[in-house]
């Protein structure tokens, strides 16, 4: 019992600490009884499995980390390359041709913008469309896509790349798909937990890059509004949840507002984006998760975004006069009430604050209802449009036979989800539930709401399956990212084998040495004094006390309770490495099979959706492929052989 030098004492304590960590039960905390020890020693650390001293553990960990990093990088590169190349099937077969009929009008409008400038574009009255009335293009078109194509065309030519406007319009959908893949992966990274963020990022990029629900509107040559709108949607959503990460991240709401402004200029589906953000903010306010960062972020998003939206000619004052856009405005009012309550909570006592909160809720609800009724009665705010009503009321039609007869406006059949999502539709609900139930955060709550709301609307109209694509990719990426990390962790410890003694793959001599160490520690453990030795830690005393209680109270009856099932399952798997690794191997085999099925279906669907409507591929009697280009040849003949102001009476 001679006084030890400080260096020898530290070495001794470290030896005992490692020995106790070696012999501790899985999941227990190691306490150290030295009041003067550094915080990292007093705090202890959880042991999820038995660990052995030696350089081999650190070496295996570094190898695993390096292997995971390389696999993530390879997955990301593969995803970004395939996000572009999988959409080029039509270009490889038919050449650089714009598909369908609406994309041809969009190309014609872009050509007019490039030739005449933006001022004449907004005052352009096209007499060759909507005969005999004509079409005021500037006030009936969402010009974001046309301005994007014109800007890229000018930029490339200014940099010395001689490209045609036709080529720019053909490749824009494929190029924007790469950007959409990146933003969708960033959303998953925000929603994932801790060490799973990087893997969720890579897995989500892999899914979104080749997801048929996204390919359906983004093949090369499909120069339509949705080809750039999906990118604007996921960019808005990412910047929104990024603005809620910390108390100082609210300035990112300006980026969300700018992305939303671009979304308004690109597609009429901006109403969904605005209401999605409003629903998320309202859910956080009503759940009692008010923060001043949330208040600032939503106020910036709504005010700046609405200011940008009203400057789009086709939109005008609709955000303030449309019933389907009143919800986000009322959420802004809810934010003010929540801020008032948060301010008064600091000043009032508990009883006074409870009474004040009830009064605010009552008068606020009555005032909102009265204002809504007054606005609708005054005619300043119109009712819900027929198309929006059709999303909530069964068998409601728009009243326009042309709109109601379009196949993409019909309700979605069940087999459509398997067709456009394949096995992703199996994993996405699990990810959404995990985001809603475990470790909730603003980003995880948003992903759960996004998947739920987009899933509901996609069931009402098959066209809106497009909105479910990013949501399912993020939810599935969050779930599969965690599973992939777990499988990698089990694969990194393949040498771990359980036996009756519970000391892993140790030999008999090693287990004998461990037993001697345990007996030595037990014999040398001090018996008295508060914190007077290694064995006198609070954690051990608490464990012994609980063991005595369980032993005395469990005689003659079962001690199992249903709420202990998760703990018992965790303990069982922690103590049985063979079972864990068998399940991990089976899960890996299933995921590999599902991934191959998903890739094959995506490639097949990409080829099918890349077939243009204005050109037909046929087969000659000798088996050769023939491209039938009758539509375009007919239009070119009419253009060359009829007067400029001729009217072609045909359906």
C-alpha positions in Angstrom: 0.0 0.0 0.0 2.9 2.3 -0.6 2.0 5.6 -2.3 2.4 5.2 -6.0 4.0 7.8 -8.3 1.5 9.6 -10.5 2.7 7.9 -13.7 2.5 4.4 -12.1 -1.0 5.2 -10.7 -2.3 6.3 -14.1 -0.9 3.1 -15.8 -2.5 1.0 -13.1 -5.9 2.6 -13.4 -5.8 2.3 -17.2 -5.0 -1.4 -16.9 -7.9 -2.0 -14.5 -10.2 0.1 -16.8 -9.3 -2.1 -19.8 -9.7 -5.3 -17.8 -13.1 -4.2 -16.5 -14.2 -3.2 -20.0 -13.1 -6.6 -21.2 -15.2 -8.5 -18.6 -18.2 -6.1 -18.4 -21.6 -7.3 -19.6 -22.8 -5.9 -22.9 -24.7 -2.6 -22.8 -23.4 -1.6 -19.3 -21.6 1.6 -18.4 -18.2 1.6 -16.9 -17.8 3.8 -13.8 -14.5 4.9 -12.3 -14.2 5.7 -8.6 -11.5 8.3 -8.8 -13.0 11.7 -8.1 -9.9 13.5 -9.4 -9.8 11.5 -12.7 -10.3 13.4 -16.0 -13.8 13.8 -17.2 -13.4 11.2 -20.0 -12.5 8.6 -17.4 -15.3 9.5 -14.9 -17.9 9.6 -17.7 -17.4 6.1 -18.9 -18.6 4.8 -22.2 -21.3 2.3 -23.3 -20.2 -1.1 -24.4 -22.5 -2.6 -27.1 -20.3 -5.7 -27.5 -17.3 -7.2 -25.8 -14.1 -5.6 -27.0 -10.5 -6.8 -26.7 -7.4 -4.8 -26.3 -4.9 -4.7 -29.1 -4.1 -2.9 -32.3 -6.2 -5.3 -34.4 -9.4 -3.7 -33.4 -8.2 -0.2 -34.4 -6.9 -1.7 -37.7 -10.2 -3.4 -38.5 -12.1 -0.1 -37.7 -9.9 1.9 -40.0 -10.2 -0.7 -42.8 -14.0 -0.7 -42.4 -14.1 3.1 -42.5 -12.0 3.3 -45.6 -14.1 0.6 -47.3 -17.3 2.4 -46.5 -16.0 5.7 -47.8 -14.8 4.1 -51.0 -18.2 2.4 -51.5 -20.1 5.6 -50.9 -17.9 7.5 -53.4 -18.3 4.8 -56.0 -22.1 4.7 -55.5 -22.3 8.5 -55.9 -20.2 8.6 -59.1 -22.4 5.7 -60.5 -25.6 7.5 -59.5 -24.6 10.9 -61.1 -23.4 9.3 -64.3 -26.4 7.1 -64.7 -28.8 9.9 -63.8 -27.7 11.4 -67.1 -26.9 8.5 -69.4 -30.1 6.5 -68.6 -32.2 9.3 -70.1 -30.3 9.4 -73.4 -31.9 6.4 -75.0 -34.1 8.5 -77.3 -31.1 10.5 -78.4 -29.1 7.3 -79.2 -31.9 5.9 -81.3 -33.8 8.8 -82.8 -31.2 11.6 -82.6 -31.5 15.0 -81.0 -35.3 15.3 -81.4 -37.8 17.0 -79.1 -40.6 14.6 -78.1 -44.3 15.0 -77.8 -46.4 18.0 -78.8 -46.3 20.3 -75.8 -42.5 20.2 -75.8 -42.6 21.5 -79.4 -44.6 24.5 -78.3 -42.2 25.1 -75.5 -39.3 25.0 -77.9 -41.1 27.4 -80.2 -41.7 29.8 -77.3 -38.0 29.5 -76.4 -37.0 30.3 -79.9 -39.2 33.4 -79.9 -37.6 34.5 -76.6 -34.1 34.1 -78.0 -34.9 35.9 -81.3 -37.0 38.8 -79.9 -36.0 39.3 -76.3 -37.9 39.1 -73.0 -39.9 42.3 -73.4 -41.6 41.2 -76.6 -41.9 37.7 -75.2 -44.2 38.9 -72.4 -46.4 40.9 -74.9 -46.4 38.2 -77.6 -49.8 37.3 -78.9 -49.5 34.0 -80.9 -52.1 33.9 -83.7 -51.0 30.5 -84.7 -52.1 28.8 -81.5 -55.6 28.2 -80.1 -57.2 29.0 -83.4 -59.3 31.1 -84.1 -58.8 33.1 -80.8 -55.0 33.0 -80.6 -53.0 32.8 -77.4 -51.5 35.6 -75.3 -48.3 33.6 -74.5 -46.8 36.0 -71.9 -49.8 35.7 -69.5 -50.6 32.0 -70.1 -47.2 30.3 -69.8 -44.9 29.5 -66.9 -41.7 31.0 -68.4 -39.1 29.6 -66.1 -38.1 26.7 -68.4 -37.9 29.0 -71.5 -35.7 31.5 -69.6 -33.5 28.6 -68.3 -32.9 27.2 -71.8 -32.2 30.7 -73.2 -29.8 31.5 -70.4 -27.9 28.2 -70.9 -27.8 28.8 -74.7 -26.3 32.3 -74.2 -23.8 31.1 -71.6 -22.5 28.2 -73.6 -22.0 30.3 -76.8 -20.4 33.0 -74.8 -17.9 30.5 -73.4 -17.0 29.4 -77.0 -19.2 26.3 -77.2 -21.2 26.4 -80.4 -24.4 24.7 -79.6 -27.9 25.0 -81.1 -30.9 25.9 -79.2 -32.5 22.6 -80.2 -29.6 20.7 -78.5 -29.9 22.7 -75.3 -33.6 22.0 -75.1 -33.1 18.3 -75.8 -30.5 17.8 -73.1 -32.0 20.1 -70.3 -34.2 17.3 -68.8 -31.2 14.9 -68.4 -28.9 17.6 -67.0 -31.4 18.8 -64.5 -32.0 15.2 -63.3 -28.4 15.2 -62.0 -29.1 18.3 -60.0 -32.3 16.8 -58.7 -30.5 13.7 -57.6 -28.0 15.8 -55.6 -30.6 17.8 -53.8 -32.7 14.7 -53.0 -29.7 13.1 -51.5 -29.0 16.2 -49.5 -32.5 16.0 -48.0 -31.8 12.4 -47.0 -28.6 13.5 -45.4 -30.4 16.1 -43.3 -33.0 13.5 -42.2 -30.6 10.7 -41.4 -29.3 10.2 -37.9 -25.6 10.6 -36.8 -23.2 8.2 -38.5 -25.8 7.1 -41.1 -25.9 10.5 -42.9 -23.2 9.7 -45.5 -24.6 6.3 -46.3 -28.2 7.7 -46.6 -26.8 10.4 -49.0 -25.3 7.7 -51.3 -28.2 5.3 -51.2 -30.8 8.1 -51.9 -28.7 9.3 -54.9 -28.6 5.7 -56.2 -32.4 5.5 -56.0 -33.3 8.9 -57.3 -30.9 8.7 -60.2 -32.8 5.8 -61.9 -36.2 5.9 -60.3 -38.9 5.5 -63.0 -41.2 7.9 -61.3 -38.7 10.6 -62.0 -37.6 9.3 -65.4 -41.2 9.6 -66.6 -40.8 13.4 -67.0 -37.1 13.8 -67.5 -36.0 11.9 -70.5 -33.8 13.7 -73.0 -36.0 15.4 -75.6 -39.0 15.8 -73.1 -38.7 19.5 -72.9 -41.6 20.0 -70.6 -42.2 22.0 -67.4 -41.8 19.1 -65.1 -38.3 18.4 -66.3 -37.0 21.4 -64.4 -39.8 21.7 -61.8 -38.8 18.5 -59.9 -35.3 20.0 -59.4 -36.9 23.2 -58.1 -39.1 21.2 -55.7 -36.3 19.3 -54.1 -34.1 22.3 -54.0 -36.8 24.3 -52.1 -37.4 21.5 -49.7 -33.7 21.0 -49.0 -33.0 24.7 -48.3 -36.2 24.8 -46.1 -35.1 21.9 -43.8 -31.5 23.2 -43.9 -32.8 26.5 -42.4 -34.2 24.6 -39.4 -31.0 22.7 -38.5 -29.8 25.1 -35.7 -30.9 28.3 -34.1 -28.6 30.3 -36.4 -29.4 28.6 -39.7 -32.6 30.6 -40.6 -30.8 32.7 -43.3 -31.0 29.6 -45.5 -34.7 30.4 -45.8 -33.7 33.0 -48.3 -32.3 30.3 -50.6 -35.5 28.3 -50.0 -37.5 31.4 -51.1 -35.4 31.9 -54.2 -35.9 28.2 -55.2 -39.6 28.5 -54.6 -39.7 31.6 -56.8 -38.1 29.7 -59.6 -40.5 26.8 -59.0 -43.5 29.3 -59.4 -42.0 30.4 -62.7 -41.5 26.9 -63.9 -44.7 24.9 -63.1 -48.2 25.3 -61.9 -47.5 22.7 -59.2 -46.0 25.4 -57.0 -49.1 25.3 -54.9 -48.1 21.9 -53.6 -44.7 23.2 -52.6 -46.1 26.2 -50.7 -48.6 24.1 -48.8 -46.1 21.4 -48.0 -43.8 23.9 -46.3 -46.9 25.4 -44.6 -48.1 22.1 -43.3 -44.7 21.3 -41.9 -44.4 24.6 -40.1 -47.9 24.3 -38.7 -47.2 20.8 -37.4 -44.1 22.1 -35.6 -46.0 25.0 -34.1 -48.9 22.9 -33.0 -46.7 20.2 -31.5 -45.1 22.7 -29.2 -41.8 22.8 -31.0 -41.7 26.5 -31.5 -38.3 28.1 -31.8 -37.3 31.6 -32.9 -35.3 30.1 -35.7 -38.5 28.4 -37.0 -40.4 31.6 -36.7 -37.7 33.6 -38.7 -37.3 30.9 -41.3 -41.0 30.6 -42.1 -41.6 34.3 -42.1 -38.7 34.8 -44.5 -39.8 32.0 -46.8 -43.4 33.0 -47.0 -42.8 36.8 -47.4 -39.9 36.6 -49.8 -41.3 33.7 -51.8 -44.7 35.3 -52.2 -43.1 38.6 -53.3 -41.3 36.7 -56.0 -44.4 34.7 -57.0 -46.7 37.7 -57.6 -44.2 39.0 -60.2 -44.8 35.9 -62.5 -47.4 37.2 -65.0 -49.3 34.0 -65.2 -49.6 33.9 -61.4 -50.1 37.5 -60.4 -52.0 38.0 -57.1 -53.2 34.4 -57.0 -51.2 33.5 -53.9 -53.3 36.0 -52.0 -56.6 35.4 -53.7 -56.8 31.6 -54.1 -58.4 29.4 -51.5 -55.9 26.6 -51.9 -53.1 29.0 -51.0 -54.8 30.6 -47.9 -53.5 27.8 -45.6 -49.8 29.0 -45.7 -51.0 32.6 -45.0 -52.9 31.5 -41.9 -49.8 29.5 -40.8 -48.0 32.9 -40.9 -50.6 34.2 -38.5 -50.2 31.1 -36.4 -46.5 31.9 -36.2 -47.2 35.3 -34.8 -49.4 33.8 -32.1 -46.8 31.2 -31.3 -44.2 34.0 -31.0 -46.5 35.9 -28.7 -47.0 32.9 -26.4 -43.3 32.2 -26.3 -42.6 35.8 -25.3 -45.3 35.8 -22.6 -44.2 32.5 -21.2 -41.1 34.2 -19.8 -43.0 36.9 -18.1 -46.1 35.1 -16.7 -46.4 32.5 -14.0 -47.4 28.9 -14.9 -51.1 29.4 -14.0 -51.4 32.8 -15.7 -49.6 31.6 -18.8 -52.1 28.6 -19.1 -55.1 30.9 -18.9 -53.4 33.3 -21.4 -52.7 30.5 -23.8 -56.4 29.3 -23.7 -57.6 32.9 -24.5 -55.1 33.2 -27.4 -56.2 29.9 -28.9 -59.9 30.7 -28.6 -59.8 34.2 -30.0 -57.2 33.3 -32.6 -59.3 30.4 -34.0 -62.5 32.6 -34.0 -60.7 35.4 -35.7 -59.2 33.1 -38.4 -62.6 31.5 -39.1 -64.4 34.9 -39.3 -61.7 36.3 -41.6 -61.9 33.2 -43.9 -65.7 33.5 -44.2 -65.5 37.3 -44.8 -62.9 36.9 -47.6 -65.0 34.2 -49.4 -68.2 36.3 -49.0 -66.5 39.4 -50.4 -65.4 37.6 -53.5 -61.8 38.6 -53.0 -60.9 34.9 -52.5 -62.3 32.3 -54.8 -63.2 28.8 -53.9 -61.3 25.7 -54.6 -60.8 24.9 -58.2 -62.5 21.8 -59.7 -59.2 20.1 -60.2 -58.2 20.6 -56.5 -61.6 19.5 -55.3 -61.2 16.3 -57.3 -58.2 15.4 -55.1 -60.4 15.4 -52.0 -63.9 14.5 -53.1 -64.5 11.2 -55.0 -65.9 11.3 -58.5 -65.5 15.0 -58.9 -64.5 16.1 -62.4 -63.3 19.4 -63.7 -66.2 19.8 -66.1 -63.8 20.1 -69.1 -64.2 16.9 -71.2 -60.7 17.3 -72.6 -59.2 17.4 -69.1 -61.3 14.7 -67.7 -60.5 12.3 -70.5 -56.7 12.6 -70.2 -55.3 9.3 -68.8 -52.8 11.0 -66.5 -55.7 12.8 -64.7 -57.3 9.5 -63.6 -57.0 7.8 -60.3 -53.9 5.7 -59.8 -54.2 1.9 -60.0 -52.2 -0.2 -57.5 -50.0 -1.8 -60.1 -48.7 1.6 -61.1 -46.7 1.9 -57.9 -44.8 -1.3 -58.6 -44.3 -0.2 -62.2 -42.8 3.2 -61.3 -41.1 2.3 -57.9 -40.4 -1.4 -58.0 -38.9 -2.6 -54.6 -38.4 1.0 -53.4 -42.1 1.1 -52.5 -41.4 -1.6 -49.9 -38.7 0.3 -48.1 -40.0 3.8 -48.3 -42.9 3.4 -45.7 -40.4 1.9 -43.2 -38.2 5.0 -43.6 -41.1 7.3 -43.2 -42.3 5.6 -40.0 -38.7 5.6 -38.7 -38.5 9.4 -39.3 -41.8 10.0 -37.6 -41.3 7.7 -34.6 -37.6 7.7 -33.7 -35.4 10.7 -32.8 -37.8 13.3 -34.4 -36.2 16.4 -35.8 -37.6 19.1 -38.1 -36.0 17.4 -41.1 -37.2 13.9 -40.1 -40.7 15.2 -39.5 -40.7 16.9 -42.9 -39.8 13.7 -44.6 -42.6 11.7 -42.9 -45.1 14.4 -43.8 -43.8 14.7 -47.4 -44.2 11.0 -48.0 -47.6 10.8 -46.4 -49.1 13.8 -48.3 -47.4 13.0 -51.6 -48.6 9.4 -51.3 -52.2 10.5 -50.8 -52.2 12.9 -53.8 -50.5 10.3 -56.0 -53.3 7.9 -55.3 -55.9 10.5 -56.5 -54.2 11.3 -59.8 -51.7 9.2 -61.6 -49.9 12.3 -62.9 -48.9 13.2 -59.3 -46.9 10.0 -58.9 -44.2 12.4 -60.0 -44.4 14.2 -56.6 -44.0 10.9 -54.7 -40.7 10.0 -56.5 -38.4 12.2 -54.4 -40.3 11.5 -51.2 -40.0 7.7 -51.7 -36.3 8.0 -52.6 -35.5 10.0 -49.4 -37.6 7.7 -47.1 -36.1 4.6 -48.6 -32.6 6.1 -48.5 -32.9 6.9 -44.8 -34.0 3.3 -44.0 -31.6 1.5 -46.3 -28.7 3.7 -45.2 -29.1 2.6 -41.6 -29.4 -1.0 -42.7 -26.3 -0.8 -44.9 -24.2 0.6 -42.0 -25.4 -2.2 -39.7 -24.5 -4.8 -42.3 -21.1 -3.2 -42.8 -20.5 -3.3 -39.0 -21.3 -7.0 -38.8 -19.1 -7.7 -41.8 -16.2 -5.9 -40.2 -16.4 -8.3 -37.1 -16.7 -11.6 -38.9 -14.2 -13.1 -36.5 -16.5 -12.6 -33.5 -18.0 -15.9 -32.4 -20.1 -16.4 -29.3 -19.6 -19.3 -27.0 -20.9 -20.5 -23.7 -18.5 -18.2 -21.7 -19.5 -15.2 -23.7 -16.0 -14.1 -24.3 -16.1 -14.1 -28.1 -13.5 -16.0 -30.1 -11.0 -16.3 -27.2 -9.1 -19.4 -26.7 -9.3 -21.6 -23.6 -6.0 -20.1 -22.2 -7.2 -16.6 -22.9 -10.5 -17.3 -21.1 -8.5 -18.7 -18.1 -6.4 -15.5 -18.0 -9.6 -13.4 -18.1 -11.0 -15.4 -15.2 -7.8 -14.8 -13.2 -8.0 -11.1 -13.9 -11.6 -11.0 -12.8 -10.8 -12.8 -9.6 -7.8 -10.5 -8.9 -10.0 -7.4 -9.4 -12.7 -8.8 -7.1 -10.2 -9.6 -4.4 -8.5 -6.2 -4.6 -11.7 -4.2 -4.7 -12.1 -1.8 -1.7 -15.1 -2.5 0.4 -15.6 0.8 2.0 -15.5 4.5 1.3 -17.5 6.6 -1.0 -15.9 6.2 -4.5 -13.0 4.6 -2.7 -11.8 2.3 -5.5 -12.3 1.0 -8.9 -15.0 -1.4 -7.7 -16.8 1.3 -5.8 -18.3 3.1 -8.8 -21.9 4.1 -8.7 -22.7 2.1 -11.8 -21.6 -1.2 -10.1 -23.4 -0.5 -6.8 -26.6 0.3 -8.7 -26.2 -2.9 -10.8 -25.7 -5.0 -7.6 -28.7 -3.3 -6.0 -30.9 -4.0 -9.0 -29.7 -7.6 -9.1 -30.6 -8.2 -5.4 -34.1 -6.6 -6.0 -34.7 -8.8 -9.0 -33.5 -11.9 -7.1 -35.7 -11.3 -4.1 -38.8 -10.1 -6.0 -38.8 -12.6 -8.8 -39.1 -15.8 -6.8 -42.1 -17.9 -7.7 -43.4 -15.7 -10.6 -42.3 -14.6 -14.0 -40.5 -11.2 -14.1 -41.1 -10.6 -17.8 -43.0 -7.5 -18.8 -44.1 -6.5 -22.3 -42.3 -3.2 -22.1 -39.0 -5.0 -21.5 -39.3 -6.9 -24.9 -37.1 -4.4 -26.8 -34.4 -4.5 -24.2 -34.5 -8.3 -24.1 -34.2 -8.5 -27.9 -31.3 -6.1 -27.9 -29.5 -8.1 -25.2 -30.2 -11.4 -27.0 -28.7 -10.1 -30.3 -25.8 -8.4 -28.4 -24.9 -11.7 -26.9 -25.4 -13.9 -30.0 -23.0 -12.7 -32.8 -23.8 -15.8 -34.9 -27.5 -14.9 -35.1 -26.7 -11.3 -35.9 -24.4 -12.1 -38.7 -26.7 -14.7 -40.1 -29.5 -12.1 -40.3 -27.1 -9.6 -41.7 -26.1 -12.0 -44.5 -29.7 -12.9 -45.3 -30.6 -9.2 -45.4 -27.6 -8.4 -47.7 -28.7 -11.2 -50.1 -32.3 -9.8 -50.2 -31.1 -6.2 -50.8 -28.7 -7.3 -53.6 -31.6 -9.2 -55.3 -34.0 -6.2 -54.8 -31.3 -3.8 -56.1 -30.8 -5.8 -59.2 -34.5 -6.0 -59.8 -34.8 -2.2 -59.4 -31.9 -1.5 -61.8 -33.3 -3.8 -64.5 -36.8 -2.4 -64.2 -35.5 1.2 -64.3 -33.6 0.5 -67.5 -36.5 -1.1 -69.2 -38.9 1.7 -68.1 -36.4 4.3 -69.3 -36.4 2.8 -72.8 -40.1 2.6 -72.9 -40.6 6.1 -71.7 -38.0 7.4 -74.2 -40.1 6.5 -77.2 -41.3 9.8 -78.8 -44.9 10.3 -79.9 -44.0 12.1 -83.1 -41.7 9.4 -84.4 -42.4 5.6 -84.5 -39.9 2.8 -84.7 -41.0 -0.1 -86.8 -39.5 -3.4 -88.1 -39.1 -4.3 -91.7 -39.9 -7.8 -93.1 -36.2 -8.6 -93.1 -36.0 -7.8 -89.4 -34.3 -4.4 -89.8 -35.4 -1.3 -87.8 -37.2 1.5 -89.6 -37.8 4.9 -88.1 -41.1 6.4 -89.3 -40.9 10.1 -89.3 -44.2 10.9 -91.0 -45.4 13.5 -88.5 -42.4 15.8 -88.8 -42.2 15.3 -92.6 -45.9 16.3 -92.9 -45.3 19.5 -90.9 -42.2 20.4 -92.9 -44.1 19.8 -96.2 -47.0 22.1 -95.0 -44.4 24.7 -93.9 -42.8 24.7 -97.3 -45.8 24.4 -99.6 -48.5 26.6 -97.9 -48.7 30.4 -97.2 -47.5 31.6 -93.9 -51.0 32.6 -92.7 -52.7 29.4 -93.9 -55.1 27.6 -91.5 -54.8 23.8 -91.5 -58.2 22.5 -90.6 -57.4 19.1 -89.1 -57.7 17.2 -85.8 
